[in-house]
Amino acid sequence: MPIEILMPALSPTMEEGTLAKWLVKEGDEVSSGDLLAEIETDKATMEFEAVDEGVIGKILIPEGSEGVKVNTPIAILLADDESAGDIAVAAPAATPTPKADAASALVPAGAVPDAPAPAAGSASGGGRIFASPLARRIAAEKGLDLSKIKGTGPHGRIVKADVETAVTAPVAKPAAEASAKPVAAPSTPAGPSADVIVRIYEDRPHEVIKLDGMRKTIAARLTEAKQTIPHFYLRRDIRLDALLKFRSTLNGQLEARGVKLSVNDFIIKACALALQQVPAANAVWAGDRVLQLKPSDVAVAVAIEGGLFTPVLRDADMKSLSALSTEMKDLAKRARERKLAPHEYQGGSFAVSNLGMFGIDNFDAVINPPQAAILAVGAGVRKPVAGADGELAVATVMSVTLSVDHRVIDGALGAELLKAIVENLENPLGMLA
């Protein structure tokens, strides 16, 4: 039976994507692991691999197509004993086959829409079990009974992942039952409709800018954040003179290695250590519970053309300043090229957003759920300060604002976390101890 290759869900938040480029053509033979296409998500361009083997019988969605919904058939794969005459459809189905979950959407296998939908893992009226050729071969090699395996592909078709799951854990529930479904974007608040707004400005010269996937996602996520997260804000000034002097010394010593530390590298390290010093604040909101994390995974906002990425530096408390600097530069470079994999920009309990390089003195950042806090960093500015003896002096002062999710972190705990960050930055040598 011909297999539908479906538009994959390449990230938990992906609902649609752009089929940027086909890497195969009709008539090509493909094996499991072969690259089929390049898919543009809201965050990155990613390569899509084949799971089954066979021949590309028909390409249903041409390259360059935008707004292709997840789980929409994009091509038909034929088995060795099938021909183009076996293809029952010539265009994508009007209603995409319901997908079990984000993980099963990555399995490009399924029955054609006109075929009867058997119960998962069961045979049809004629005794046939619906399974991909690759799944059948693996089952034969492992001596598995396909009739005992529950399929998670479209229409209950058994695919490679189902057979492998049965091999490693025969009594385990299918991954489709355990995987989390993408969270739907929140509805837009009540207000004037798009048509009403367009009419208001129809007599004024303007240009209509189409929203791409990233901008739509940013809009949905920020709306969700401000509607659902009870933000509160804590502000502190930080004296940077000791840090700047220490940074200058370190950069002189690291110059031969081609490493140059930025103030932001110290901020990331200070936040990561503070999360270890105040472990109760190293947590995320998980709907009906709070997850308190052990490692310090710190996200850092990176501005790119048309949007924003927040790559995550994992185990940042365990890494040296030079390692953090090198990793951050690599993540920022690939973020601007939209080459980050989902695991590189998802997760983390804490984020840093630094606009100091643009001359911004201070601002309030929006929390990126499910994270519980974000530090907004302003510019370091020379200004008069009162010394310990009461005498006036001039110092470099940086203003920061900690945005906190009150569901996870209460006021006193947030103040304790910010105090730890400030002490780490004002005593930078201690961060190396």
FENQUI-V491417 format. One record per pair of residues at least 12 apart in sequence whose C-alpha atoms are under 6 Angstrom apart, sorted by the first residue. I is the first residue (numbers start at 1). J is the second residue. Records with the same first field share a line. If there is no record, write none. Layout:
I = J / J
//
This chain:
2 = 77 / 78
3 = 76 / 77 / 109 / 110 / 111
4 = 73 / 76 / 109 / 110
5 = 73 / 74 / 75 / 76 / 108 / 109
6 = 71 / 72 / 73 / 74 / 108
7 = 70 / 71 / 72
8 = 70 / 105 / 106
9 = 70 / 102 / 105
12 = 182
13 = 182
15 = 70
16 = 67 / 68 / 69 / 70
17 = 40 / 41 / 67 / 68
18 = 39 / 40 / 65 / 66 / 67
19 = 39 / 63 / 64 / 65
20 = 38 / 39 / 63 / 64
21 = 37 / 38 / 63
22 = 37 / 63
23 = 36 / 37
24 = 36
26 = 56 / 57 / 58
27 = 55 / 56 / 57
28 = 55 / 56
29 = 54 / 55
30 = 53 / 54
31 = 53
32 = 50 / 51 / 52 / 53
33 = 49 / 50
34 = 49 / 50
35 = 48 / 49
36 = 48 / 49
42 = 213 / 214
43 = 214
44 = 338 / 339
52 = 134
54 = 77 / 78 / 79
55 = 77 / 78
56 = 77
57 = 76 / 77 / 78 / 84
58 = 75 / 76
59 = 75
60 = 74 / 75 / 91
61 = 74
71 = 96
72 = 96
73 = 92
100 = 176
101 = 176 / 181
110 = 153 / 154 / 157
117 = 155
120 = 150 / 151 / 156
121 = 147 / 149 / 150 / 151
122 = 147
130 = 157
131 = 157 / 158 / 159
132 = 159
135 = 159 / 160
185 = 220
186 = 224
230 = 405 / 406
231 = 404 / 405
232 = 403 / 404
233 = 402 / 403
234 = 401 / 402
235 = 400 / 401
236 = 399 / 400
237 = 398 / 399
238 = 397 / 398
239 = 396 / 397
240 = 396 / 397
241 = 396
243 = 428
265 = 325
270 = 421 / 424
271 = 421
272 = 296 / 316 / 317
273 = 317
274 = 420 / 421
278 = 417
283 = 349
284 = 349 / 370 / 371 / 372
285 = 370
295 = 315
296 = 315 / 316 / 317
297 = 313 / 314 / 315 / 348
298 = 312 / 313 / 348 / 350 / 351
299 = 311 / 312 / 348 / 351
300 = 351 / 352
301 = 353
304 = 336
310 = 345
311 = 344 / 345
312 = 344 / 345
349 = 371
350 = 371 / 373 / 374
351 = 374
352 = 374 / 375
353 = 376
354 = 376 / 377
355 = 378
356 = 378 / 379
359 = 379
360 = 378 / 379
361 = 378 / 379
362 = 378 / 399
372 = 404 / 405
373 = 403 / 404
374 = 402 / 403
375 = 401 / 402
376 = 400 / 401
377 = 400
378 = 399 / 400
379 = 398
380 = 396 / 397 / 398
381 = 396 / 397
382 = 395 / 396
383 = 395
//
